[in-house]
């Protein structure tokens, strides 16, 4: 006699694996999107360094935070999380821009290859 709870557990595990596979695919896409984003921010950093512009742009950062918070609300994502993510990324970008301004290439970028 078959125990229905095992069949349900097997079905749940199969569904879980499918969901996790989707999450893994999204994680991979996010990494590729971040890499593309950083390619563009490296271009910005080189332009800023070449023309003596400051590594950060607080006015743009404030506008971006407001824009991303609104996008997060529309997407049913916690706007505070979106802001934390943006601040984390911007801190890394500014570090790269400072390195470029000081004559060093940003570590781990395609520019080094």
VMD Tcl script that builds the backbone (N, CA, C; Angstrom):
set m [mol new atoms 339]
animate dup $m
set s [atomselect $m all]
$s set {name element resname resid chain x y z} {
  {N N UNK 1 A 0.837 -1.170 0.000}
  {CA C UNK 1 A 0.000 0.000 0.000}
  {C C UNK 1 A 0.882 1.232 0.000}
  {N N UNK 2 A 0.558 2.165 -0.840}
  {CA C UNK 2 A 1.360 3.368 -1.009}
  {C C UNK 2 A 0.909 4.439 -0.039}
  {N N UNK 3 A 1.882 5.098 0.545}
  {CA C UNK 3 A 1.602 6.198 1.466}
  {C C UNK 3 A 1.522 7.489 0.656}
  {N N UNK 4 A 0.358 8.141 0.645}
  {CA C UNK 4 A 0.140 9.364 -0.118}
  {C C UNK 4 A 1.071 10.490 0.283}
  {N N UNK 5 A 1.531 10.492 1.530}
  {CA C UNK 5 A 2.400 11.578 1.984}
  {C C UNK 5 A 3.748 11.538 1.270}
  {N N UNK 6 A 4.226 10.331 0.896}
  {CA C UNK 6 A 5.484 10.235 0.148}
  {C C UNK 6 A 5.318 10.799 -1.259}
  {N N UNK 7 A 4.184 10.484 -1.900}
  {CA C UNK 7 A 3.917 11.013 -3.233}
  {C C UNK 7 A 3.843 12.539 -3.192}
  {N N UNK 8 A 3.185 13.085 -2.173}
  {CA C UNK 8 A 3.079 14.535 -2.023}
  {C C UNK 8 A 4.451 15.151 -1.763}
  {N N UNK 9 A 5.246 14.474 -0.957}
  {CA C UNK 9 A 6.594 14.971 -0.663}
  {C C UNK 9 A 7.451 14.949 -1.924}
  {N N UNK 10 A 7.355 13.890 -2.715}
  {CA C UNK 10 A 8.101 13.808 -3.975}
  {C C UNK 10 A 7.680 14.927 -4.920}
  {N N UNK 11 A 6.376 15.176 -4.991}
  {CA C UNK 11 A 5.867 16.254 -5.855}
  {C C UNK 11 A 6.369 17.602 -5.358}
  {N N UNK 12 A 6.372 17.791 -4.044}
  {CA C UNK 12 A 6.859 19.051 -3.473}
  {C C UNK 12 A 8.346 19.235 -3.754}
  {N N UNK 13 A 9.115 18.159 -3.629}
  {CA C UNK 13 A 10.555 18.242 -3.901}
  {C C UNK 13 A 10.814 18.547 -5.371}
  {N N UNK 14 A 10.034 17.956 -6.247}
  {CA C UNK 14 A 10.170 18.224 -7.675}
  {C C UNK 14 A 9.850 19.686 -7.968}
  {N N UNK 15 A 8.779 20.191 -7.365}
  {CA C UNK 15 A 8.415 21.603 -7.550}
  {C C UNK 15 A 9.497 22.513 -6.987}
  {N N UNK 16 A 10.031 22.151 -5.826}
  {CA C UNK 16 A 11.098 22.935 -5.197}
  {C C UNK 16 A 12.326 23.016 -6.108}
  {N N UNK 17 A 12.694 21.894 -6.701}
  {CA C UNK 17 A 13.844 21.887 -7.616}
  {C C UNK 17 A 13.605 22.786 -8.824}
  {N N UNK 18 A 12.391 22.777 -9.352}
  {CA C UNK 18 A 12.060 23.637 -10.482}
  {C C UNK 18 A 12.127 25.108 -10.111}
  {N N UNK 19 A 11.602 25.446 -8.949}
  {CA C UNK 19 A 11.646 26.837 -8.483}
  {C C UNK 19 A 13.090 27.266 -8.256}
  {N N UNK 20 A 13.870 26.409 -7.620}
  {CA C UNK 20 A 15.281 26.745 -7.377}
  {C C UNK 20 A 16.051 26.912 -8.675}
  {N N UNK 21 A 15.716 26.120 -9.673}
  {CA C UNK 21 A 16.357 26.262 -10.978}
  {C C UNK 21 A 16.047 27.636 -11.573}
  {N N UNK 22 A 14.812 28.080 -11.428}
  {CA C UNK 22 A 14.437 29.418 -11.904}
  {C C UNK 22 A 15.203 30.499 -11.149}
  {N N UNK 23 A 15.329 30.337 -9.845}
  {CA C UNK 23 A 16.090 31.295 -9.033}
  {C C UNK 23 A 17.543 31.329 -9.496}
  {N N UNK 24 A 18.125 30.161 -9.744}
  {CA C UNK 24 A 19.515 30.099 -10.214}
  {C C UNK 24 A 19.680 30.820 -11.548}
  {N N UNK 25 A 18.712 30.657 -12.438}
  {CA C UNK 25 A 18.771 31.343 -13.726}
  {C C UNK 25 A 18.694 32.856 -13.550}
  {N N UNK 26 A 17.829 33.298 -12.661}
  {CA C UNK 26 A 17.715 34.736 -12.393}
  {C C UNK 26 A 19.010 35.257 -11.789}
  {N N UNK 27 A 19.611 34.508 -10.854}
  {CA C UNK 27 A 20.892 34.920 -10.262}
  {C C UNK 27 A 21.957 35.078 -11.340}
  {N N UNK 28 A 22.006 34.147 -12.273}
  {CA C UNK 28 A 22.987 34.232 -13.361}
  {C C UNK 28 A 22.726 35.472 -14.212}
  {N N UNK 29 A 21.464 35.744 -14.516}
  {CA C UNK 29 A 21.129 36.934 -15.309}
  {C C UNK 29 A 21.525 38.197 -14.563}
  {N N UNK 30 A 21.293 38.232 -13.258}
  {CA C UNK 30 A 21.676 39.407 -12.466}
  {C C UNK 30 A 23.178 39.649 -12.501}
  {N N UNK 31 A 23.958 38.593 -12.407}
  {CA C UNK 31 A 25.416 38.734 -12.461}
  {C C UNK 31 A 25.833 39.307 -13.815}
  {N N UNK 32 A 25.241 38.798 -14.884}
  {CA C UNK 32 A 25.579 39.309 -16.216}
  {C C UNK 32 A 25.141 40.766 -16.373}
  {N N UNK 33 A 23.980 41.120 -15.841}
  {CA C UNK 33 A 23.521 42.505 -15.904}
  {C C UNK 33 A 24.434 43.428 -15.097}
  {N N UNK 34 A 24.855 42.966 -13.933}
  {CA C UNK 34 A 25.787 43.776 -13.131}
  {C C UNK 34 A 27.113 43.970 -13.863}
  {N N UNK 35 A 27.582 42.927 -14.519}
  {CA C UNK 35 A 28.826 43.049 -15.284}
  {C C UNK 35 A 28.667 44.097 -16.386}
  {N N UNK 36 A 27.539 44.078 -17.073}
  {CA C UNK 36 A 27.279 45.081 -18.109}
  {C C UNK 36 A 27.201 46.476 -17.498}
  {N N UNK 37 A 26.548 46.577 -16.353}
  {CA C UNK 37 A 26.433 47.875 -15.685}
  {C C UNK 37 A 27.814 48.413 -15.341}
  {N N UNK 38 A 28.663 47.553 -14.819}
  {CA C UNK 38 A 30.003 47.997 -14.423}
  {C C UNK 38 A 30.865 48.358 -15.630}
  {N N UNK 39 A 30.609 47.755 -16.774}
  {CA C UNK 39 A 31.332 48.176 -17.982}
  {C C UNK 39 A 31.023 49.642 -18.285}
  {N N UNK 40 A 29.749 50.009 -18.154}
  {CA C UNK 40 A 29.362 51.394 -18.409}
  {C C UNK 40 A 29.876 52.333 -17.323}
  {N N UNK 41 A 29.845 51.882 -16.070}
  {CA C UNK 41 A 30.344 52.774 -15.019}
  {C C UNK 41 A 31.856 52.962 -15.138}
  {N N UNK 42 A 32.552 51.967 -15.695}
  {CA C UNK 42 A 33.986 52.145 -15.943}
  {C C UNK 42 A 34.208 53.221 -17.003}
  {N N UNK 43 A 33.357 53.250 -18.013}
  {CA C UNK 43 A 33.449 54.304 -19.019}
  {C C UNK 43 A 33.221 55.673 -18.376}
  {N N UNK 44 A 32.222 55.748 -17.499}
  {CA C UNK 44 A 31.956 56.997 -16.779}
  {C C UNK 44 A 33.179 57.381 -15.951}
  {N N UNK 45 A 33.757 56.411 -15.263}
  {CA C UNK 45 A 34.928 56.679 -14.425}
  {C C UNK 45 A 36.112 57.190 -15.224}
  {N N UNK 46 A 36.331 56.586 -16.400}
  {CA C UNK 46 A 37.434 57.061 -17.242}
  {C C UNK 46 A 37.189 58.483 -17.726}
  {N N UNK 47 A 35.955 58.793 -18.113}
  {CA C UNK 47 A 35.626 60.160 -18.527}
  {C C UNK 47 A 35.833 61.150 -17.386}
  {N N UNK 48 A 35.377 60.783 -16.205}
  {CA C UNK 48 A 35.537 61.661 -15.050}
  {C C UNK 48 A 37.010 61.873 -14.738}
  {N N UNK 49 A 37.783 60.786 -14.763}
  {CA C UNK 49 A 39.213 60.896 -14.453}
  {C C UNK 49 A 39.932 61.750 -15.495}
  {N N UNK 50 A 39.611 61.553 -16.749}
  {CA C UNK 50 A 40.256 62.299 -17.833}
  {C C UNK 50 A 39.971 63.792 -17.741}
  {N N UNK 51 A 38.783 64.133 -17.298}
  {CA C UNK 51 A 38.370 65.532 -17.288}
  {C C UNK 51 A 38.342 66.152 -15.888}
  {N N UNK 52 A 38.925 65.455 -14.922}
  {CA C UNK 52 A 39.038 66.005 -13.573}
  {C C UNK 52 A 37.711 66.186 -12.851}
  {N N UNK 53 A 36.741 65.367 -13.189}
  {CA C UNK 53 A 35.438 65.446 -12.525}
  {C C UNK 53 A 35.454 64.596 -11.256}
  {N N UNK 54 A 34.651 64.943 -10.260}
  {CA C UNK 54 A 34.640 64.174 -9.008}
  {C C UNK 54 A 34.105 62.758 -9.216}
  {N N UNK 55 A 34.610 61.809 -8.433}
  {CA C UNK 55 A 34.170 60.410 -8.572}
  {C C UNK 55 A 32.692 60.196 -8.268}
  {N N UNK 56 A 32.124 61.005 -7.393}
  {CA C UNK 56 A 30.716 60.814 -7.049}
  {C C UNK 56 A 29.893 62.001 -7.524}
  {N N UNK 57 A 28.600 61.761 -7.671}
  {CA C UNK 57 A 27.650 62.779 -8.104}
  {C C UNK 57 A 26.423 62.660 -7.208}
  {N N UNK 58 A 26.481 63.303 -6.022}
  {CA C UNK 58 A 25.398 63.140 -5.045}
  {C C UNK 58 A 24.011 63.518 -5.574}
  {N N UNK 59 A 23.918 64.526 -6.440}
  {CA C UNK 59 A 22.603 64.897 -6.983}
  {C C UNK 59 A 22.033 63.764 -7.823}
  {N N UNK 60 A 22.864 63.178 -8.684}
  {CA C UNK 60 A 22.393 62.053 -9.500}
  {C C UNK 60 A 22.040 60.862 -8.613}
  {N N UNK 61 A 22.843 60.609 -7.603}
  {CA C UNK 61 A 22.569 59.486 -6.709}
  {C C UNK 61 A 21.214 59.661 -6.027}
  {N N UNK 62 A 20.902 60.886 -5.587}
  {CA C UNK 62 A 19.601 61.139 -4.952}
  {C C UNK 62 A 18.456 60.907 -5.946}
  {N N UNK 63 A 18.633 61.374 -7.172}
  {CA C UNK 63 A 17.596 61.157 -8.189}
  {C C UNK 63 A 17.415 59.664 -8.479}
  {N N UNK 64 A 18.531 58.956 -8.561}
  {CA C UNK 64 A 18.459 57.516 -8.837}
  {C C UNK 64 A 17.778 56.771 -7.692}
  {N N UNK 65 A 18.093 57.137 -6.465}
  {CA C UNK 65 A 17.453 56.481 -5.318}
  {C C UNK 65 A 15.947 56.680 -5.379}
  {N N UNK 66 A 15.511 57.909 -5.634}
  {CA C UNK 66 A 14.068 58.175 -5.725}
  {C C UNK 66 A 13.450 57.356 -6.852}
  {N N UNK 67 A 14.117 57.319 -8.000}
  {CA C UNK 67 A 13.602 56.569 -9.149}
  {C C UNK 67 A 13.524 55.078 -8.837}
  {N N UNK 68 A 14.585 54.530 -8.234}
  {CA C UNK 68 A 14.606 53.101 -7.930}
  {C C UNK 68 A 13.615 52.732 -6.836}
  {N N UNK 69 A 13.426 53.616 -5.872}
  {CA C UNK 69 A 12.419 53.356 -4.834}
  {C C UNK 69 A 11.031 53.269 -5.475}
  {N N UNK 70 A 10.740 54.173 -6.410}
  {CA C UNK 70 A 9.440 54.128 -7.099}
  {C C UNK 70 A 9.304 52.866 -7.942}
  {N N UNK 71 A 10.368 52.492 -8.643}
  {CA C UNK 71 A 10.330 51.247 -9.414}
  {C C UNK 71 A 10.085 50.053 -8.499}
  {N N UNK 72 A 10.739 50.056 -7.342}
  {CA C UNK 72 A 10.568 48.956 -6.389}
  {C C UNK 72 A 9.123 48.878 -5.911}
  {N N UNK 73 A 8.542 50.008 -5.614}
  {CA C UNK 73 A 7.140 50.018 -5.172}
  {C C UNK 73 A 6.253 49.440 -6.264}
  {N N UNK 74 A 6.468 49.885 -7.499}
  {CA C UNK 74 A 5.674 49.372 -8.625}
  {C C UNK 74 A 5.853 47.865 -8.804}
  {N N UNK 75 A 7.045 47.360 -8.484}
  {CA C UNK 75 A 7.354 45.939 -8.654}
  {C C UNK 75 A 7.042 45.114 -7.400}
  {N N UNK 76 A 6.458 45.757 -6.390}
  {CA C UNK 76 A 6.131 45.095 -5.119}
  {C C UNK 76 A 7.385 44.561 -4.417}
  {N N UNK 77 A 8.447 45.370 -4.482}
  {CA C UNK 77 A 9.702 45.068 -3.803}
  {C C UNK 77 A 9.895 46.128 -2.731}
  {N N UNK 78 A 10.469 45.762 -1.627}
  {CA C UNK 78 A 10.704 46.710 -0.546}
  {C C UNK 78 A 11.607 47.838 -1.041}
  {N N UNK 79 A 11.129 49.085 -1.046}
  {CA C UNK 79 A 11.948 50.191 -1.542}
  {C C UNK 79 A 13.208 50.405 -0.715}
  {N N UNK 80 A 13.171 50.077 0.563}
  {CA C UNK 80 A 14.375 50.202 1.390}
  {C C UNK 80 A 15.441 49.223 0.907}
  {N N UNK 81 A 15.023 48.025 0.508}
  {CA C UNK 81 A 15.975 47.055 -0.032}
  {C C UNK 81 A 16.587 47.578 -1.322}
  {N N UNK 82 A 15.762 48.133 -2.205}
  {CA C UNK 82 A 16.263 48.683 -3.468}
  {C C UNK 82 A 17.290 49.780 -3.198}
  {N N UNK 83 A 17.024 50.609 -2.215}
  {CA C UNK 83 A 17.967 51.680 -1.872}
  {C C UNK 83 A 19.265 51.116 -1.305}
  {N N UNK 84 A 19.170 50.116 -0.451}
  {CA C UNK 84 A 20.380 49.484 0.100}
  {C C UNK 84 A 21.221 48.875 -1.023}
  {N N UNK 85 A 20.557 48.186 -1.951}
  {CA C UNK 85 A 21.266 47.587 -3.086}
  {C C UNK 85 A 21.975 48.670 -3.880}
  {N N UNK 86 A 21.261 49.745 -4.191}
  {CA C UNK 86 A 21.845 50.826 -4.978}
  {C C UNK 86 A 23.035 51.436 -4.245}
  {N N UNK 87 A 22.900 51.695 -2.963}
  {CA C UNK 87 A 24.004 52.278 -2.194}
  {C C UNK 87 A 25.223 51.365 -2.188}
  {N N UNK 88 A 24.998 50.061 -2.101}
  {CA C UNK 88 A 26.096 49.098 -2.148}
  {C C UNK 88 A 26.818 49.172 -3.496}
  {N N UNK 89 A 26.055 49.192 -4.578}
  {CA C UNK 89 A 26.635 49.245 -5.923}
  {C C UNK 89 A 27.362 50.573 -6.126}
  {N N UNK 90 A 26.748 51.674 -5.711}
  {CA C UNK 90 A 27.362 52.987 -5.896}
  {C C UNK 90 A 28.676 53.087 -5.120}
  {N N UNK 91 A 28.728 52.526 -3.941}
  {CA C UNK 91 A 29.980 52.553 -3.172}
  {C C UNK 91 A 31.097 51.863 -3.947}
  {N N UNK 92 A 30.790 50.751 -4.580}
  {CA C UNK 92 A 31.783 50.032 -5.386}
  {C C UNK 92 A 32.175 50.859 -6.610}
  {N N UNK 93 A 31.198 51.468 -7.254}
  {CA C UNK 93 A 31.466 52.297 -8.429}
  {C C UNK 93 A 32.365 53.477 -8.063}
  {N N UNK 94 A 32.053 54.143 -6.958}
  {CA C UNK 94 A 32.858 55.294 -6.533}
  {C C UNK 94 A 34.282 54.860 -6.229}
  {N N UNK 95 A 34.432 53.701 -5.598}
  {CA C UNK 95 A 35.780 53.183 -5.335}
  {C C UNK 95 A 36.542 53.004 -6.645}
  {N N UNK 96 A 35.900 52.443 -7.642}
  {CA C UNK 96 A 36.540 52.256 -8.952}
  {C C UNK 96 A 36.892 53.605 -9.567}
  {N N UNK 97 A 35.965 54.568 -9.458}
  {CA C UNK 97 A 36.228 55.893 -10.020}
  {C C UNK 97 A 37.404 56.568 -9.324}
  {N N UNK 98 A 37.500 56.398 -8.028}
  {CA C UNK 98 A 38.631 56.970 -7.284}
  {C C UNK 98 A 39.939 56.329 -7.720}
  {N N UNK 99 A 39.918 55.021 -7.927}
  {CA C UNK 99 A 41.124 54.322 -8.396}
  {C C UNK 99 A 41.534 54.820 -9.774}
  {N N UNK 100 A 40.547 55.027 -10.640}
  {CA C UNK 100 A 40.851 55.547 -11.966}
  {C C UNK 100 A 41.404 56.970 -11.878}
  {N N UNK 101 A 40.836 57.779 -11.008}
  {CA C UNK 101 A 41.299 59.160 -10.841}
  {C C UNK 101 A 42.730 59.196 -10.316}
  {N N UNK 102 A 43.107 58.173 -9.547}
  {CA C UNK 102 A 44.463 58.095 -8.993}
  {C C UNK 102 A 45.427 57.378 -9.930}
  {N N UNK 103 A 44.964 57.065 -11.140}
  {CA C UNK 103 A 45.836 56.461 -12.138}
  {C C UNK 103 A 45.885 54.952 -12.123}
  {N N UNK 104 A 45.070 54.329 -11.303}
  {CA C UNK 104 A 45.046 52.858 -11.261}
  {C C UNK 104 A 43.773 52.368 -11.922}
  {N N UNK 105 A 43.867 51.282 -12.658}
  {CA C UNK 105 A 42.662 50.666 -13.226}
  {C C UNK 105 A 41.881 49.992 -12.122}
  {N N UNK 106 A 40.601 49.843 -12.302}
  {CA C UNK 106 A 39.785 49.164 -11.306}
  {C C UNK 106 A 40.106 47.680 -11.307}
  {N N UNK 107 A 40.284 47.073 -10.130}
  {CA C UNK 107 A 40.623 45.653 -10.064}
  {C C UNK 107 A 39.494 44.775 -10.585}
  {N N UNK 108 A 39.880 43.673 -11.231}
  {CA C UNK 108 A 38.913 42.678 -11.663}
  {C C UNK 108 A 38.086 43.104 -12.861}
  {N N UNK 109 A 38.550 44.074 -13.606}
  {CA C UNK 109 A 37.772 44.519 -14.763}
  {C C UNK 109 A 38.391 43.981 -16.026}
  {N N UNK 110 A 37.645 44.045 -17.090}
  {CA C UNK 110 A 38.116 43.586 -18.396}
  {C C UNK 110 A 39.297 44.446 -18.848}
  {N N UNK 111 A 39.359 45.694 -18.364}
  {CA C UNK 111 A 40.425 46.603 -18.759}
  {C C UNK 111 A 41.814 46.015 -18.462}
  {N N UNK 112 A 41.901 45.150 -17.464}
  {CA C UNK 112 A 43.203 44.589 -17.093}
  {C C UNK 112 A 43.656 43.487 -18.055}
  {N N UNK 113 A 42.723 42.909 -18.799}
  {CA C UNK 113 A 43.066 41.769 -19.647}
  {C C UNK 113 A 43.799 42.187 -20.885}
}
mol reanalyze $m
mol bondsrecalc $m
mol representation Tube
mol addrep $m
